[in-house]
Amino acid sequence: MDDMLKAGAAAYVLKDSAPEDLVRAIRAALRGECFLSPPILGTVVSGYRESVQGTGSVPPFILQTKLHRPTLPVDLVPRTKVLERLEEGRALPLTLVSAPAGYGKSLSIASWLDSNSCPSAWLALDHDDGDVGQFVTYVVAAVRRLFPDACEESLSLTKAAGRPPVSTVAATLGHELDGLDQRMILVLDDYHNIQTDSAVNELLQQLLTRPPGRLHLVVVTRRDPPISLSLLRSRGQVNEIRMRDLRFDGDEARALLDASVGFPLTDDALAHVEQELEGWVAGLRLVALSVRKDRDPNAVFERLRGGVQHAQQYLIQEVVGAQPPKVRSWLLKSGILDRFCGPLCAAVCAEAGDAGTIPDRETFVKTLGDENLFVIPLDAVGEWFRYHQLFQELLAAELKRTASPGEIAALHLRACEWFESRELPDEAIKHALAAGDLERAAHVVERHAQGMMNDGRVYVAARWLAQLPADVVQSRVGLLRAEAWRQYYGMETRALPATLDRIEHLTGEDRAAHDVSADVAALRGWCALVQNDGSRALEYSEQALARAAVTHDVASRSLGETVFGLAGQMQGHRERVGRSLTRWLVDRSARDPGGEVNLAQTLAFVSYISADPPGTGLLLERARRVATGSGLAKLVPRSDYLDGLFHLQRGEIEEALPLLGFGKQGKYLHQVRGVMDGLCAQALAYQALGETKQAAAALRSLVEFVRDSHPSFTPLAEACAVRLALLAGQDDEAAAWLKGGSPPPVEAMLWWFEVPALTWCRALIADGTPSRLREAEARLREHAAVNEAQHNTCQLIGVLCLLAVACARMGEQAEAQFTLGQAVMLAEPGGFVFPFREPGPRMAELLTGVGEAHAAFVARIFRTFDAREAPGPPAPQADAAHDRAAAGQPRRAAPTLRPMIEVLTNRELDILELLAERLQNKEIADRLSIAPETVNYHLKHIYQKLNVQSRRQAVSCAIGLGLLQGPAGGRE
């Protein structure tokens, strides 16, 4: 790449690149810019990232111009008293500089910073910074100009999958600012651009409630921020600079005017100016500009009447009117721009026939500076500038007075086009909306929203979508695509299908060939997976991957691969999906770090669901290494969470604990349901060790997380609390839950450690009454059937353990031992011992009856028990029939009727009767009001228990044993 670029190459486009890449390359070359195909770009960026690893570089989407403090003008008047006031308050947490526009707030602060040695950073705020995520991103960027590695955790929170509460963001940011190497000053300029209802105000309030010792914060604003200033005053924690402090006195006004006008003013003229402008600094500068251009300076003073409000309009007309016509035209037109450079001004202000005339892109900005027309440099190289905010507002008002709405809209559209061509979508959208061109704004959002979300800045895409009318969003496929992904990242799974339906309605019969077909298929697959429909999920995922190969859509491919792996496992195709995922992983290595991490984690999840951990540790370590080395720290908590589950299931509780809590910030970087699951698992792990205080703290962390950020998940937190109480031997909470609640809905169990529907069964078993036990048995058999049909071994082990305990409590010892034998057989290869540990003494008693073939594994289970619960290792078993059942071998037919009746459950006997009536599985399911998968589950057990291979053999055997009478008879 270095050699090619040095040789003069303008672009590097792979031969198999998407057609749109070629178009982008041509456009970039025409603009004199460089273009790289995405795979090549990924390699280059990876190499660059490695070279700057640890430097804490500022994210590339930051507008650096917002981080430059104003340059001091050559005619700056020293503000000795103001500087003394500022210096006196430097030891306090906050300086508030609050005054109307034009009183020199920003220049006073810039002058103060220039005069002292304390490290300082500057951030000019605009209206979009009212989003907490964007605000913190820019604050961190400002701080990192001084301390390059600072505030890493705060920055990671801005890309959280679940938006953290403001209290967490404030605590994290405050802690990291307090840990800086030395004290610094941070200036938040133009804070009045933050709306009063913005959560940024709450963040500021909480940050100042426990102010970081290494930070002095300066807030520069036209109005007081909505924070508790009275409390800060009572604590002596705020230094306030107000309008009365910033007004120029007579000596300062004379110094400014004498230096600017070029000749001394008379005392009468100066007194008149002071009376009319009352020390208003911007007005004094406007007066100086007007006087310099006027042949009769005294006439300017005479016309200056009516106070500050009247003077604003008069002076701007004087200043603008004194410019040459072309300069005046460009000046007014450029007033629509919040920041500008020469090329942008030319694109917006120039008209046909202006070529070769003055001003042009080179001379206009120079003219502004030469004339002191309130221009503030925004960088060190003199490329970007902005007007003083008051001057810009006055220019905008004058433009509105002199130009038609259509002419002003056309200027905004020119600005939109220029910003969009420079890949600056935020400003392009802003100008498109200012022009009233919703079509153009929608187009920009469609082009850039997905990239923002892929980068973790979902909040930016959400803000763009919220700025557009709902009917516009609902009428455009591209906007609906962005909305669908926003809903996916926000876990709005109930709303997502309707959005996908709307997309397909708009695409019509051409939907399969449409550019969004990969997105729709991937998201449909995820919805099907969550709804426990593995067959449809697998079908959709394969469609998504096929289409993503054509569209080169990263998000669809990534989600499609995840759904493909999980749904394939659910459908019993583990080997096939494993081969495919591994092949893709090898192909993606070193070329697509995000895809590599996702594939490694998906393979690990498939292994976990299979209760088959060999090699999983290496996969997760690889995912961590790649994510950390590629600037994808937000992906690490997912690996930690799954690794923690593996350790916990294997009884390695000490190793699991630090991985399951996510830390203070990690919980906001992982998918919300996974965070809650990890916190549940951590609480139960602490309780299993007898560390009740830590268990209670983990539960409290879960409850607070749900309460503050995701109240819809309250039932999950309640279920976890009940499960924790049961593990502690406290059944009262479970009894109250049963009495006051209703059975939780059955969700896709996937890999979740806490499934409320299963905890409901735990509570039923703890109740112990016959009716509750029968309900638990029926529910658990349904869950076992579903999980067995979906090849979900990790959940099936736990379900069978609970079913064994339920059967034992009902006195069905043979069935309990048989069921437990199945659980042991499934759990032993992967070493999953926790499901046997959790039920406590009742399970310990059952384990003593497990066959000798599993003695080593059972002994390992017993080592995880509390000493009071474990009865000792199991004795050798004489029951050969039981040994065969536990090992998964066919059971011999019982020699007498009574033992067989004890082994077959009531549900299995019901199914036998219906088999004798020659009903099909679906008919049996309808007759018994159960799922067809449940019928399959029971048939499998009937065949094992009767040692038969078919339905006909089962009926014949049952009749021979007396379980069934002839065709006209019934059950004995």
N, C-alpha and C positions, 0 to 999 in steps of 0.2 A: 504493500500500500504506500509506504513512504516513497519508494522509487517511482511508482506510477504518478503520484501526485507531484513529486518534484519535476517529473518530465512534462508536466502541464496538463494532465488528465483533469477533466472537469467533473466526471462522474464515473462510478463503477457499478455497472448493472449486470447482474447475472443473466445468463441466457434463458433460464427458466423462471425469471421474475414475472410477477403479475403485470398485465398490460398497463395498469395505472401507474406502476413504478416507472415505466419508460416515459410516460407523459410527464410525471413529476421531474424526472431527470432532465428532460428537454427544457421544461420551464425554469428549473434551477440554473441550467447552463446559460439560458438567455438572460437571467438576472445576474450572471457573473458569480453564482454561488456553486457550492459543491453538493453532489448527491451520491449517496451510497445505498445499495440495495439493503433491505432490512437484515438479512443474514450477515452480510459484510459489516454493516453498522454494528450489529451485536458483537462481532468479534473485536472490532476497533474499540468500542466502548468498554468491553470487558478488559482489554489490555490497558486502556486508559485508567479504568477503575482500579486495577491492580497497582498502577503506578502512583495513584494518589491515595491508596488505602490508608486510612487513619488520619487523613488531613482534615476531616470534617468539612469538606467543601460544601458550598451553598448549593441547594438544588437549582437545576438549570432554568426552571420556570420562574424564578424570582426576577422581578424587574429591579435591576441594580440601581436604577435612577431614584428609586424611593429611599435608598439607603445613604444618599449623599446629603450632607448638611449644606445649607445655603452658603455661597461664597460671599465674603464681606465686600461691600462696594468701596471704591477708593475714597469716596467722600463721606465715609462713615463718621458719624458724630459720636464721640465717646459718651457712654451712659454710665458715668462713674457711680452714681447712687444706685442704679439698677444692678450693676455688677456687684456692688458691695452687698446688696440684699440677697442676691443669688448665692454669693459665696458664704454668707452667714448661714444659709439653710442647707448647705451641701451635706452636713452630717445627718440630716433628717431623711426619712424614707421618701418623702414626696415634695416636689415643688410644683405648684399649680400656677400656670401663667394663663389667666383668663381675662380676655378683653375683646371688644369688637374688632372687626376687620380693619387692618391698616394702622395699627398702633405699634408696629415694629416688634411684635412678640418673637417671631422666629429669628430675626436678625439679632435681637438682644441676647437670646440664648446662644446663637452661633458665636457671637462676640465673646460671651462668657467662656464658652468651651475653648475658644482660641487662646484665651488668656490664662488658662490653668493647665496643669500637667496631668490631671486625672484622666484615665482612658475613657473615651466616650463613643457612643454609637447613636445613629440618627435613624428614625423611621417616620416617613411622611405617610400618613394614613389617607385612604380614600374610602368611598362608600362601600366597596366590596369587602373591606377588611372587617366588617361587622360580623362575619362568620368566624367563630372561635378557631376553627381549624386554620383558616387563612391568616388570621391575626397572629396565632402562635408561630406559624411557619415564618412569617416575616420578622417577628421578634427574634426568633432563633437565628435567622439570617443576619440580622443586625448585630447580634451578640457575637456571632462567629467571625465577623470582620476583625474582632479583637482576640477572641479565644476560639480558634478553628474547630476544636473538638467538643465544644460546649453543648449542653442541652440535648444530648442524643435521645434520651427517653422522651422528652417533651416533643421532639420532632416526630418520633415514631407514633406518638398518640394522634398526630394529625392525619395519619393514614389508617386509623383504626377501622376495623370492619364494623364494630359497634361503637357509635359515638360515645366516648366516655363522658361522665357528668363533669360539669364545670369545676366542681370541688376537686376532682382527681387531677384535672389539667392544672389547676392553680397550685395544688400541693406539689405536683411534680416539677412544674416550672420554678416555683419558689425554692424548692430544695436544690435544684440544679444551679440556679442563680446564686444561691447562698454558698455553693461550693466552688465558685470561681476563684482563680488564683489571686486576684486582687479586686479591690472595689472599682466599680465602673459607674458611669452616668449613662442612662438610656433615655433619649428624648423621643416622646410620641407627639409628633407635630400634627396639627390639623385634627385633633381628636374629636372635634365637633362633627366630623363626617361619620362618626359612629352613631347610629340611631339610638334613641333612648331605650327602645325595647330590645336592643341587642344583648345577647348573653356575654359579650365582651365586657360590658359594664360590671356584671357579676364577677367575672374573672378578675378584673381590676380590683374590685372591692375585697375579694378573698385574698388576693396577693398582698394587699396592703394591711389586711387584718393581722397577718404574721409576716411582716416585711422581711425580705432577704437582707441580711446584714451587709452583703457585698454590693448592694444595688442602691443607687440614688435615682429615682424615677422623676422625670420632668414631663408633665402633661401640658401641652400648649393647645389652647382651644378658644373658640369664640364664646362658648357658654360652659357653665360648670357641668362636669359629668355627673350622672345620677348615682353618686356614691355617698357614703355617710361622711361628709366633710366635718360635720359637727363633732363626731366621735374622734376624728383625726385631730381636730383642733384641741379638744379636751385633753388629748394625750400628748399634745405638743409635737405632733409628727408631720405637720404640713407647713410649708413656707408658701405664702400666697402673694403673687404679684398681680396686681389689678390694673384697670385702666388708669386710675389716678397715679399709679406709680410709673406708667409708661408714657404719659403725656409729656411732650416737650415743653420745658419752661422757656422763658423769653430768651435766655442765653443760648440754649440748645437750638431753638428755632432760628435765631440769627445766624448761628454757626452753619447750619444746614443751608439756609437760603443764600448766605453770602458765598459759600463755596460753590453752590450749584448755579446761581444766577450769573455770577461773574462780575458783579458790581455791588457795592454796599447799599442796603435798603435804608430808607429814611425811618426815623423812629415812628412817624405816623403810619407809614405803610406797614411796618412790622406790627404795630399795635392793632391795626385793622385786621391783619391776618390772624393774629392771636385771638382776637375777639370772635371772629367768625369760625375758625377751625378748632379752637380750644385744645391745642396741642396734638391734633390728629396728624400723625406722622405722614401717612400716605397722602393726605391733602397737601401738606407742605411740599412734598416732592412733586405733586401734580402742579402746584403753583409755580414751582421752580421751572418745570418744563414749559408751562404756558408763558411765563415771563420771558424766557429765553427766545421764544419764537415771535413774540409780539413787539411791534414797533413802539407801542405806547404801554410800558409796564404798569404805569399808574392806572390805566383803564382796566387792566385785569383786576387790580385790587378793588376798584370801584364796583365792578360787576360781581365781585365775590360777596354775595349777601345771602341770608336765609339759613345760615348754620351748615352743619356737616351734611345733612341729607340733601339739601339743595346744591351744595358745593360739589357733590359727587358727580351729578349729571352735567353740571356746567363745566367742570374741569376736564372731564373725559372728552366732551365735545371740543373743548379748546385744544387739548393735546392731540387728539386724532385729527381734528380739522387743520392743524398746522403742518401735517405731513404732506408730502407730494401725493398726488392722487393714487398712483400705483401702490405706494407704501401704505397709504390709508386703507386701500382695498384689502391688501394682504393682512394688515393688522387686524381689521375687523373679522375677516374670515378665519384667521388663525385662533381667534378667541374661542372657537368651539373645541379646541384641543386642550386636553389636560396636561399633555407634554408634547413637545415637538422637536423636530430636527429639520435641517435644510431640505432634504428630499421629501419629507412629509409635507412641509409647507408648500413646496412646489406642486405636489400632487393635489393638494386641497385648494390652493389659492390661485394657481395660474389659470389663465383662460386662453382660448384659442387666439393665436396671434401675438402672445406674450413672448415668444421665443426671441432671444437677443435683447430684450428690454430689461430695464432696471425697475424693481428688484428681480433677482433670480434666486435660486436655491443657495448660492454662495453669499450673496450680498445682503439678503433680507435679515438673517439672524445677526450678522455683523452690525447692520443698521440699528437693530433693536438694542444691542449692547452699547453702541456708540451714543445713542440718544437716551440711555438710562431709562428705557421704557419698561421698568418693573420686571425685568427678565432675571430669572434665577437659574444658574447652571446646575445641572443634575448629575454631572460626571466630571472626571478629572481631565478628560481629553477635549472638552468643548463640543461635544456632539449633540447632547440632549439638553433641553431647557424647558422651563415652564414659566408662565406668568405668575406674578403675585396673585393670590387667589382673588383678592378684591378687584384688582385691575382686570383679571379675566372676566369676572362677573359684570363689570362695567362695560367691557367690550361686547360681551354677549347681549347685554341690554341695548347697547347702541346698534348692534347688528339687527336685533329684532325690530328696532324702530325704523331701520332704513332698508331692510330687505324683506321679501315676501317669505311666507312659510315654505313654499316650494323651493325657493332658492337656498334657504337654510338647510332643508332636507337633502338637497343635492350635494351640499358641502359634506354633510355627515356620511353620505354614501361614498363619496370619494375617500374619506378617511377610513371608512369600513373596508373598502377594497384594498387600500394600502396596507392596513394592519393585517388583514387576512393573508395577503401575499407574503408577509414577513412572519407568518405562523404565530401571530399574536391574537388569539381568538377572543380573549377577554375584552380588549378594546374594540375589536371588530364588532362584536355583539352589541357593545354599548352604543356605538355610533349607528348601527343598523336600527336599533330600537329608537334612538333619538330621531332618526329619519322617518320613523313610523313604518319601516319596511320589514314587516314580520316574516315575509318570505325569505329575505336575505338573512335575517337573524337566525331563522330556523335552519337555513343551509349551513351556516357557520357552526351552530350547535351540533348538527348531524355529523359534520366532518371531524369534530374535535372531542366530543363527549366521551366516546369509548376510550380514546387515548388517556384522557384524564382519569377515568375509572381504573384502567389498567395500571396506572401509576399510583393508585391508592387515593387519589383526590376525588373521591365520590362526591364530596360536599360541593366541589366546584361545578360538576355536571348537574347536580341537583339544583344548585342556584340558577344555572342557566335555564333549566327546564321550567323552574318556578317563575321566571321572568316572562315566559311566553303564555298566552291565553290557553286555557284547557282545550278549547275547540281546535286550536292550531295543532297542539300536540296530538290530539285524537285523529287528526286528518292526514298525518304524515307518517309514513312507515319508518323513516329514519329516526324521527323523534320518539316514536313508540319503541323502537329498538333500544334507544338510550334509556327510556323509562323502564323497560323490562329489566335491563341489567341493573338499574338503580334499585328496583324492587328486589332483585336477587341478592345484591350485596346488603340490602337493608333487611333481609329475612322476611320480606312481605310476601310469603308463599301463598297466602290466600288471595291476594290481589293479582298475583302474577298471571294465572291462567287467563283471566279476562283480557289482560293486555295482549297476550299471545293470540287470543281469539281475534282481537281487533286487527292485529297485524295480518293475520291470514285472511280476514275479510277484505282488507284493502288490497292485498296482493292477488287475490282471486285465484283463478286456475293456473296462473303463472308462478304460484308460490314456490314450487320445487326448484325453479331456476332463478328465483329472486336472490339478490345479494344477502338478504337477511335470513335465508332458509337455514343456514348453519346455526345462527343464533337461536332461532325458534326451536329447532330440533334439540339443541343442547339444553335449553331451558325447559322444554317439554320433558326431556329425559330426567332432569333433576326433579321436576314436580312429580313424575311418575314414581321415581325412587322414593321420595318422601311419602308417597301414598301407598307404598308397599307393592307396587306393580312392577316387578322385576322384568317381566317379559316386554312390556311396552317401553320401559326405561332403556333396556338393551337395544331395542329396535331404534328408538330415537337417537341414542348415542352413536350408533353406526351411521345413521343418516347425517348426523352432525359432523362426524369425522370425514365422511365422504365429501360433504359440501365444503368443509373448512380447508380441505386439500386444494380446492379450486379457488376459494375466496381468500385464502391465507389469513383468516381471522384468528388471531392468537387466543382471544378469550373463549370463543366457541370451541376451538380445538382443545384447550386446557380443560374446560368443564366437560366436554365430550369424552375425553380420556378418563376423567375421574368417574363419570357415570358408567362408562363402558366397563371399567374394572369392577366397580361395586355391583352393578347389575349383572355382569357376567358371572361373578361369584354367586350371586343370589340365584341364578338360573342353573348353577351346577357346571359352569364352563370355566372352572378355575384355571385349568392347564392352558386353555386357549387364550384367555385374557392375559394370563401370566406371560406366555410367550410373546404376545403382541406388545404388552407394556414394556417388557424387557428389551425387545428389539427397538422400540421407539426411544427408550432410555439411552441405549447405546448410540443411536443416531443423533439424539439431541445433545449429548455430552459436549461440553465446552463451546457450544454454539448458541444455546438458548438456556441460560441458567434458570429462568423461571419455569420453563417447561421441564427441565431436568428435575428440579425440586418437586414439582407437582407429580411427576411420574414415580419418583422414588417413594413419595409419601403414599400414593395410591396403591402401589405394590405392597407397602407395609400394612395398609388398612385391609387389603384383601387377605394377607397372612393372618392378621389379628382376627378377622371374622371367621377364618378357618381354624382358629386356635392352633396355629402352626407357626411358631415364632422363629425357627432357624433362618438365619440370614437377615432377619428384620433389623437387628441392631446395626448392621453394616449399612443397610438402606437408609435408616434414619440418620446415622452419622454422616453419610454422604449428603443427605438433604440439608443438614445443618451446615456443613462445611461450604457447600455451594452457595447457600442463601447468605451466609455471613460474608463470604468473600465477594459477593456480587451486589452488595448493597440492598439485599432483600430480607432485612432483619424481621420484617413483619411475618415472614413465612416460618420462622424458627419455632414459635410457640406451638404450632401444629405438630411438629416433630416431637417436641418435649411432651406434649399431652399424650400422644399415642405411646411413646416410650414409657411414660408413667403408668399407663393402663397395663402394658405388658408386664412390667415389674410387679404391679399390684396383683394381677391375676396369678402370677407365679409365686406369690407369697413373699416377694422381695420388697417388703413395705418400706424399709428405710431408704432404699434406692428410689422408690416411687414418689415419696413425699415431696422432694424439692421440684419435681417435674410437673406436678399436678396443679400447683397453686398459681402458676403463670406470673407471679410477682405482681407488683402494684400496677405496672403498665401493660404487661403481656396479655392480661385478660381482655384488653381492648384491641389487640392485634389479631386475635383468633376469631373464628366464626362463633357467633353468640352462643348457640346451643352447645358447642364444644367447650366453651369456657365454663358454662354452668355444670356440665358433666364432669369436667376436671375438678371443680370445686367440691362437688358432691363426693367424688372418689377420694379426694384428699381428706374430707371430714370423716368418711368411713374408715380410711386407712389409719388416721390418728386414733379413732375409737377402737379399732382392732388391736392397737398397741396399748390400750388402756390409758391413753393420754387425753382425758376428757376435756381439759381446758383448751388444748389445741384444737380438738374436734369441734368444740363450741365456737371457737374463733373462726374456723374455716366455714362453718355453717353461717355464722354472722356475716362473713365476707360475701357469701353467696346471696343471702337475703338482701344485703345492702345493694349489691350489684343489680339484682332484679328490681328492687324498689326504685333505685335512682335512674336506671336506664331502660329496663325491659319488664314493665309490670305485667305484661301478658303472660310471662313465664312464672307467675306466682304459684300456680299449681305444682310446678316442678320443684320449686323450693320447699313447698309444704310436704311433698312426698319424700324429699330427701330428709327433712326433719323427722318424719315418722320412721323412716328406715334407720336413721341414726339412733333414735330412741329404742327401737327394737334390738339393735345390736348391743345397746347398753343394758338390755334386760328390763326396759321400762315399757310395759305394754299399754299403759293408760292412754298415752297419746295416740296410739294406733286405734284403740277402742273409740276414742272421741272422733277420730278422723272417719271411721266407718259409720258412726252414728250421724255425724253432721254433714257428710258428703255423699257423692255419688261416684260410681266407678269411673276412673279416668278413661278417656277415649284411647283406643289402641292405635298407637303410632307405629311407623316403621322403626323397628328396634335397632337395625343397623349395628353399630358398634357401641351404642350408648351404655355407659355403666349404670346410669340411673334411668329406669323406665317406670314411670308412675303406675302403669297397669300391672307390673310385676310386684311393685311394693304394695299395691292393694291386695294382691294374693298373700303376701307376707303377713299383712294385717289380719286377713281372714284366718290364716293358720294360727296366728297368735291368739285369736279369739277362742278357738278350740271347740266351739259348739258344733254339733253335728251338721246343722244347716250351713254354717259358715264354712266348715270343712268341705262339704259337698260342693259348695259354690267355688271354693278355691280349686278343688280337683277339676271341676268342669272347665274353669277358665284356664288352668295350667295345661290341660290336655289340648285345648284349642291353641294356646301359644306354642306348645311343643310341636303340634302339627304344622303350624305356619312356619316356624323356624327350621324344622326339618325339611320341609318342602323348599325353603329358600336357602338351604345349605348354610345356615347361620349357626355354626357350631359354637361360637363363643356364647351366644345367648341360649342355645339349646342346653348346654351344660348346666347353666344356672336354673333354667326352667325345670329340668329333670331333677335337680337336687331339691328344689322346693316341692315338686310333685311327690318325691320319695318321702319327704317329711310329712306331707299331708296324708298320704296313704298310711303311713305308720301311725299317725294320730287317730286315724279312723279304724285301726286294728287290722288293716290289710297288709300284714307283714311280708307275705310272699311277694305281693305286687310292689311294695316299697323296696325290697331287696333287688328285685328284677330291674326296676327303674333306676335305682342307684348304680347297679352294675353297668347299665348303659352309660350313665354319666361318667363313671370312672373310665370306661373304655374310651370315651371321646376326649376326656381331659388329660389322660396320661401322656400321650405323645407330646403335647405342648407344655405339660407341667402346670396346668391351670388348677390351682389349689384353693383360691379364695372362695369360689362358690360353695365349697364344702366346709370352709371355715366359718362362713357367716351365720348359718343356722344354729351353730353352737352345740350344746350337749345332746340335743335330739339327733343331730347328724352324727355325732361321735358314737352314739350307741349303734346306729345303723352301720357305720363303717366297720365295726367289729365283725360284721357278717359277710364282708366282701371276701371273695375267693383268694386263695393263696397266690394265684398267678399275678395278682396286683399288690402283693404285700409291701413291696418296696415303695410304690407310689402312695399307698395308704399310710405307711409310716411317715412319709414326707408330709402328708396332710396333717397328721397328728402333731408334727413338730411345730406347726403354725398355731395350734390351739393353746389357749390359756391352760395352765397346769390344773386348774380346778375343773376344766371341762373335759380334758382328754382322759379316757379310761385306759389307755395303754394300747400297744399295738395289737392288731387282730390275731386271733388264733387260727391255725389251719382249719379249713372247712372240709367237712365230710360230704357235703351235699354236692355231688358231681354235677347234678342237673343245674344247680345254681351257678357253678363255675362255668359251665358251657354258656349259660345265658349272659353272664357278665362279660364273657369273652366274645360275645356276638355270635356264638355257634348255635345251631338249631337245638331247641329243647326237646327231650323225649316226651312222648305222651305220658300223662300221669297214669299210674296203675289203677287208681280208684277215682270215683267221681268227686268226692269231697275236696281233695287237694286242687283239682282242676277248677272247680267252682270258685275256690278262694283266689286262684291266680287271675281268672278272667274278671274284668271289671263289669259293672252294670252296663256301661255304654257299649262295651265290646259284645256283651250278650244281646243287646238291642240290635246291633249291626248284624250279628249272626242270624237272628230271626228274619231280618229283612233280606239277607242273602238267600235264605231258604225260599223267599218269595220271588227270587230271581230279579230283584231290582238292581238297576245300575247305580253307580256311585252318586250321580247327581240326584237321582230319585231318592236314594237313602238320605242324602244331605237335606233335601227338601222336607222329607218326612220327619226328620229329627231336628230340623231347624239349625243345622250346623253347616260349616263350609265343606266343599268337596275335598279340600286338602286335609281336613280333619278326618274324613272318612278314610282317605288313603293312609293316614298315620295309624289309625286304629286297625285297618286291615293288615298292615305290616306286622303289628304286634300279635294279632290273632294268628297269622301264619306261623310266626316264631313259636308262640305258645303251644299251638297244636301240631307243630312239626309238619306243616303241609306247604304246598307250593301254589295252590290255586283256590278260587272261590268254591268250586264244586267239591274239592277235597276237604275244604274247611267245613262245609255243610255236612258232608258224609261223616267226617270224624266227630263233629259235634253230636250228630244223631247217635252214632255208635257209643259215645260216652254218656249219653243220656242228657246232654245239655239241651238238645232239641228233640221233640217227638217227630212223628211223621209229618208229611205236608199239611195234614189237617190239624195237627196238634199245636201246642204252644210250649213255652219254656217251662221247665220243671220248677 
